[in-house]
């Protein structure tokens, strides 16, 4: 019985260690809005290649339409000025392992303009 409890606690702690909070910082290389309103973002300095952030006009990826428009405004400002931004995550990935051409996962804060 005691061994089973120890094994369960070890498994729980190991699974929690797989998720971490981290931030990615870099410049905005590309921002596009598709005909369906999907906002596509790329930043080589962050390691992010063409990821989907949100969709204008509907709630997508946990982002409502109005905040999505604000995110686009921040990204356009950063792109136009060359300023850096931060995006904060909580998942098992890293800045450079988010899959291209997919919804950005684990993202919980940002973009934060420097």
C-alpha positions in Angstrom: 0.0 0.0 0.0 2.7 2.4 1.0 4.7 1.6 -2.2 1.6 2.4 -4.3 1.2 5.8 -2.6 4.9 6.6 -3.2 4.6 5.6 -6.9 1.5 7.8 -7.3 3.1 10.8 -5.7 6.2 10.3 -7.9 4.1 10.1 -11.0 2.2 13.2 -10.0 5.4 15.2 -9.4 6.9 14.0 -12.7 3.9 15.0 -14.7 3.8 18.5 -13.2 7.5 19.0 -14.0 6.7 18.6 -17.7 4.8 21.9 -17.6 6.8 25.1 -17.0 6.3 28.8 -17.2 8.5 30.6 -19.7 8.6 33.7 -21.9 9.8 34.2 -25.4 11.2 37.6 -26.4 11.9 38.9 -29.9 10.8 41.0 -32.8 7.8 40.6 -35.1 9.0 39.4 -38.5 5.5 38.9 -40.0 1.9 39.4 -39.1 -0.9 38.4 -41.4 -4.7 38.2 -41.2 -6.2 35.5 -43.4 -9.5 36.0 -45.3 -11.2 34.2 -42.4 -9.7 36.5 -39.8 -7.1 34.1 -38.4 -4.1 36.1 -37.2 -0.8 34.5 -38.2 2.4 35.6 -36.5 6.1 34.8 -37.1 9.2 35.7 -35.2 12.5 34.0 -36.0 14.2 35.6 -33.0 11.6 33.9 -30.8 11.8 30.7 -32.6 8.1 30.9 -33.6 7.3 30.2 -37.3 3.9 31.1 -38.6 1.7 30.3 -35.6 -2.0 31.1 -35.3 -2.8 33.5 -32.4 -6.5 34.3 -32.6 -9.3 35.0 -35.0 -11.0 38.3 -35.6 -14.8 38.0 -35.4 -15.0 34.9 -33.3 -13.6 33.5 -30.1 -10.7 31.2 -31.0 -7.7 29.8 -29.1 -9.2 31.3 -25.9 -9.2 34.8 -27.2 -12.3 36.9 -27.8 -12.7 39.1 -30.9 -12.0 42.5 -29.2 -8.8 41.4 -27.5 -7.8 39.8 -30.8 -8.0 43.2 -32.5 -5.9 44.7 -29.7 -3.3 41.9 -30.1 -3.1 42.7 -33.8 -2.6 46.4 -33.0 0.3 45.6 -30.6 1.9 43.3 -33.1 1.6 45.9 -35.9 3.2 48.5 -33.7 6.0 46.2 -32.8 6.6 45.3 -36.4 6.5 48.9 -37.6 8.9 50.2 -34.9 11.2 47.1 -34.6 10.3 46.9 -30.9 10.6 43.6 -29.1 7.6 41.8 -27.5 7.2 39.0 -24.9 4.8 36.1 -25.0 4.3 34.0 -21.8 3.6 30.3 -21.9 2.8 27.5 -19.5 3.2 24.1 -21.3 5.8 21.4 -22.0 7.2 23.1 -25.1 9.9 25.8 -25.6 10.0 28.9 -27.6 11.4 27.0 -30.6 9.3 23.9 -30.4 5.8 25.3 -31.1 4.6 23.7 -34.3 4.4 25.9 -37.4 1.0 26.4 -39.0 -1.0 25.5 -35.9 -2.7 27.3 -33.0 -0.2 28.6 -30.4 -0.7 26.5 -27.3 0.1 27.2 -23.7 0.1 31.0 -24.3 -1.4 32.9 -21.4 -0.1 36.5 -21.6 1.1 39.0 -24.1 2.2 40.3 -26.4 3.9 42.7 -24.1 5.5 45.5 -26.0 9.0 46.7 -24.9 
